């Protein structure tokens, strides 16, 4: 191999490594965003469940006798 070919090989490997690092960064950002969205959805659903169960308990405690 000539010196020019070796330089091209080294540059290609470096550019490929940087490209892969950027690709992994993007994938991790997407995964963290998706995880955050899922956790917010679960938190809201749990809060709704707590509200509905406390409302049901309140209704049972304060119902009128027929």
N, C-alpha and C positions, 0 to 999 in steps of 0.2 A: 504494500500500500504506500502511496505517496504521502507526503506530509499534508497536502491539501485534503486528501481523502480522510486522513485521521482527524484533522480538524473538523471536517464536515460530520464525521461520526460522533465526535464528542459534543458538538453543538446540537446535533439531532437528539442525542440522549438527554442532554440538559433541557432542551425545549420540551421533549416528551415527558420528562419528569415534572416540569413545571405545569404542563397541561394536565397531567394526572392529579397533581396537588390541587389545582383549581377545580377540577371536576369533583374531587372528593369533598372539597369545601362547599360547593354548591349542593351536593347531595346531603351533606350534614345539615346545612341551613334549611333545606326543604323538610328534612325529617324532624328537626326541632320545631319548625313552624307547625307541622302536622301534629306533633305530639302536644304542643301548647294548645292548639285548637281542640283536640280531643279531650284534654284535661279540663279546659274551660267548659266544654259541653257537659262533661260528667259532673263538674262542680255545680253547674246550673240545674242539672237534673236532680242531683242530690238535695239541693236547696228546695226545689219544688216538692220533692217527696217529703221532706221534713215539714214543709208548710202544710201539705195536704194531710199528713198524719196528725199534726197538731190541730188542724181545723176539724178533722173527724173526731178527735178526742174532745174538743170543745163542744161540738154538736151533741155528742153522747152525754156529756156532763150537764148540759143546759137544755135538754129537750123537755118539753112539757108532757105531763102525764095526761093521757086521754081518758 
